[in-house]
Amino acid sequence: MKIGKRKIFLIIGLIVLVLAACSNVDGDLDDKWQLRQYQYADGSIERQDSIFYNFQKGSFSAICLLKNGSYQTFFGNYSLKGDKISIILLPQSMEDENYSFYMGWENGERTFTMEELTSSSLHLEYEGVRYIFRRY
């Protein structure tokens, strides 16, 4: 009988480990998000529809639709700490000719405050500017 109980505990332990390994640590953040607008501190709004942020288990990419119909992808990594999300782009991304226009982050880094995260929307804030995204 002891062997049977050990097998049961072993199976339960393995199931718990598998579920823990497959869990989505970043919750609703892992997905592709379309930037819809910038909201500035003075109340003005700038509409946007050509930039997409993609978060996936610590990997980050920003896909930007260029005016000529093609696209450029900027790659990096991100980390979460409380309501802060820090993104560091790969050095190669900053060398692209479109980097300044579409990203323009000093040193290829940015730390946002995550103001809202739901199943359909993401609101990030950086130095008084709110970035409003919808799940894509």
C-alpha positions in Angstrom: 0.0 0.0 0.0 2.9 2.4 0.7 4.1 2.1 -2.9 0.7 3.0 -4.2 0.6 6.2 -2.1 4.1 7.1 -3.1 3.2 6.8 -6.8 0.1 9.0 -6.2 2.2 11.7 -4.5 4.8 11.4 -7.3 2.2 11.8 -10.0 0.6 14.8 -8.1 4.0 16.4 -7.7 4.8 16.0 -11.4 1.5 17.5 -12.3 2.1 20.5 -10.1 5.5 21.0 -11.6 4.2 20.9 -15.1 1.4 23.3 -14.4 3.9 25.7 -12.7 6.3 25.5 -15.6 3.5 26.3 -18.1 2.0 29.1 -16.2 1.8 32.5 -17.7 3.9 34.6 -15.3 3.2 37.9 -17.0 -0.6 37.2 -17.1 -2.5 39.2 -19.7 0.6 41.2 -20.8 1.9 38.3 -23.1 0.4 39.1 -26.5 0.5 41.7 -29.3 -0.8 45.2 -28.6 -1.6 47.9 -31.1 -0.7 51.5 -30.0 -3.8 53.5 -30.6 -2.9 56.9 -29.2 -0.6 59.1 -27.1 -2.2 61.2 -24.5 -0.1 64.2 -23.4 -0.2 66.0 -20.1 -1.7 69.1 -21.7 -4.7 67.0 -22.7 -3.8 66.7 -26.4 -4.1 63.4 -28.2 -2.0 62.0 -31.0 -3.7 59.1 -32.9 -1.5 56.2 -33.9 -2.1 52.9 -35.7 1.2 51.7 -37.1 3.1 50.5 -34.0 2.6 47.2 -32.4 4.3 46.0 -29.2 4.7 42.3 -28.6 5.5 40.8 -25.2 6.3 37.1 -24.8 7.9 35.6 -21.8 10.6 38.3 -21.4 11.1 38.9 -25.1 9.9 42.2 -26.6 9.4 43.4 -30.2 8.0 46.5 -31.7 6.6 46.1 -35.2 6.3 49.4 -37.1 4.4 49.8 -40.3 6.5 52.1 -42.5 5.0 54.8 -44.8 6.2 52.8 -47.9 4.1 49.8 -46.9 6.9 47.7 -45.5 7.6 47.2 -41.8 10.5 47.3 -39.4 10.8 45.2 -36.3 12.8 46.3 -33.2 13.8 43.5 -30.8 14.6 43.5 -27.1 13.8 42.1 -23.7 11.5 43.3 -20.9 11.1 42.7 -17.2 8.3 43.5 -14.8 8.7 44.7 -11.2 5.5 45.7 -9.6 3.8 48.2 -11.9 7.0 49.0 -13.8 7.9 47.4 -17.1 11.5 48.0 -18.3 12.3 47.4 -21.9 15.8 47.2 -23.3 16.2 47.1 -27.0 19.0 45.1 -28.7 21.9 47.4 -30.0 21.2 46.3 -33.6 17.7 47.7 -33.3 19.0 51.2 -32.5 21.2 51.2 -35.6 18.2 51.0 -38.0 17.5 54.2 -40.0 13.8 54.2 -38.8 14.7 53.9 -35.1 14.6 57.6 -34.3 11.2 58.2 -35.9 9.4 55.2 -34.5 11.1 54.5 -31.2 13.7 57.2 -30.4 14.4 55.9 -26.9 17.5 57.3 -25.3 20.1 54.5 -25.0 17.5 52.0 -26.3 15.8 51.7 -22.9 12.5 52.8 -21.4 10.8 52.1 -18.1 7.0 52.5 -18.2 4.5 52.6 -15.4 1.7 50.2 -16.2 -1.5 52.1 -15.3 -4.0 49.6 -16.7 -3.9 46.0 -18.0 -7.1 44.2 -18.9 -7.9 41.5 -21.4 -8.5 44.1 -24.0 -6.4 47.2 -23.1 -3.0 48.3 -21.9 -2.1 51.8 -20.7 1.5 52.6 -20.2 2.9 56.0 -18.9 6.3 57.5 -19.4 7.2 61.1 -18.3 3.6 62.3 -18.4 2.7 60.7 -21.7 0.2 57.9 -21.7 0.5 55.2 -24.3 -2.9 53.6 -25.0 -2.9 50.1 -26.6 -5.6 47.6 -27.6 -5.1 43.9 -27.8 -4.5 42.9 -31.4 
